[in-house]
Amino acid sequence: METRLFVIASTLALAVGCASFRPVERGDWRRVYTKDAATVKSLDAPQELITREKYEEELANDVRRTWSPAPGWSPPWLLDVDEVGLAVGEVMEFRIDELKPVELQVMGNAADVYWGQRIKRDEWKEGTDVTRRESTLFVQGARKGKLTLRLITDETTKDIPVTVK
């Protein structure tokens, strides 16, 4: 009996210890209202993420469920965020500065993580042309629980806890 308990406890400890960070793959994502909420189009209406191909296919079929933020709103920089809390189904958006190489990893499965391609943005700042390189990260609550995002740059590694309620 003690041997069985030892084997079970060892197996569970090994399984828990094997949970590790895995890389987040990039894709080309579009944030849209869910099909049920597409006619409502309020900022609080349910949203989802679809591939660019699916988005363009819907546009070709005259399905318009594009999500647009409030005027003047800009997603926060992920590096400036200490923790994330969201509900099941809720979508949050972040920007990642990619002037230098960056890696994104995740541990857990409480949320779905969608990382966009690196893009170049030209802006004006104090009368000067500024070129930025950044990407977008979407986090959508999938089930109650916890997840950790790990952002790795040349200078720092930051773990950001995510709680889905």
N, C-alpha and C positions, 0 to 999 in steps of 0.2 A: 504494500500500500504506500509506504513512504517513497519507494522507488518511482511509482507512478506519479505521485505528487511532485517529486523532484523533476521528472521528465516534463510534465506539464508546465511547471513554473519556469524551467529553463527555456522551453519552446516559446512561451509567452514573452519572456525577457528578451530573447533573441529577436522575435518579431517586432517588438516595440523598439528595440535598439536599431533595427534596420531601417526605420523610417528616416529618410534623409531628403535633402533638397534635390530637386530635379530642375533642369533648365526649362524656361518658358520659351516656346517656339513663337516666332513672329508670323503674322498673317496680315491680310488687308481687310479690316473690319469696318462695318458701318453700324452706328447706333440708331435704332429705329423704334417706333412704337410697336407694341404687340398688335397683332391683327385685330384683336377685340378693342383696343384703345386707339386705333388709328384715326377714328372720327372725332375723338375727344380732344386730343392734342394739347393737354395741359402738361405743365412741367412735372406734375406728380403722377401722370398716367403711366401704367406699366410699360417697360421698355425691354428690348432684347438686342442681341448683337447678331448680325448676319455677315456673311462674306460679301465682298465687293461684287462678285459675280452674281450672287443671288439678288443683291440690291439693284444692279443694272437690269437684270431680268425682270424684276418687279416694275421698274420704271418703264421698260419697253411694253409691259402689259398694263400701263397706266395705273399702277398701284403706287400711291404716294403716302408713305408712312414715315417720312424722314423726321428725325428728332432734331430740334433746334434749341440751343440754350437761350436763356434770357439775354437781352442785349447787354453787352459789356461784360458778360461772365466769361471767365477763363479758368480752366481746370488748374488746381494747385500742382506745384512741383512735388513729385513723389519723395524726393530727398528732404523736403521740408515737413513731411508728415511723420508723426511719431506713432500713430495707431489709427486703424480704420474700423469703424463700426457700421454695419449695414444690416438690412432685413433680407430675408429670403426673397429672391426675385429683384431686389433693388440693384441698380447699376450705378457705379461711381467711376469717375474718369479722372485720370492724372496725367501729367506731362513728365517726361523723363529727358533731362538734358543729355544730349549725345555729342557734345563738342569733342569729347574724348571717348574712347571705347567704354562700353558699359555692358554688364551681364545681369540678367534677371533670373532668379531662381524662386521656386515655391516649395513649401512643405505643408502638406495637408490637402484636404479636398472639400472644405466647407464652402468654397467659392470657385467660380470659373474665372480664369484669368486670360485676357485677350490682349496681346502685345502687338502694336502696329509697327509698320515699317519706319525706318529712319527717314525723316524728310528735312528739307532745307527751307528755312523761312527767312525772308528778308524783311527787316523792320527799320524804322527810324527811331533813334533814341538820342534825345538832346541834339538834334540837327545832324546826326551822323548815321550813315547807313550801317546797320548791324546785321550780320548773317548768323543765324542760329541753326543748329541741328538738333532736332528733338524727335521724340516718338510719343505716341499716346498709349496709355495702359488703361484698359477697362477691367473692373472687378465687379462680378455679378454674384450676389449671394445665391448659393445652390441649396444648402441645407444648414441647419443650426450646427454650430461648432466653431472651431478655430483653424486658422491657417497662418502661415508666416511667409511674407514676401522678403526676399533677400536681394538687395540692390548692391552690385559690386562695381566699383569704379577703380581707376588707378590709385586714387588717394584714400578711399574708404570702403568699408563694407557695412551696410546698415540693414538690420532686421526690423521689419515693420509687422507687428501683430495685427491680424484681421479677425474680428469677431462677427459672426453672422448670428443674429437673434431671430 
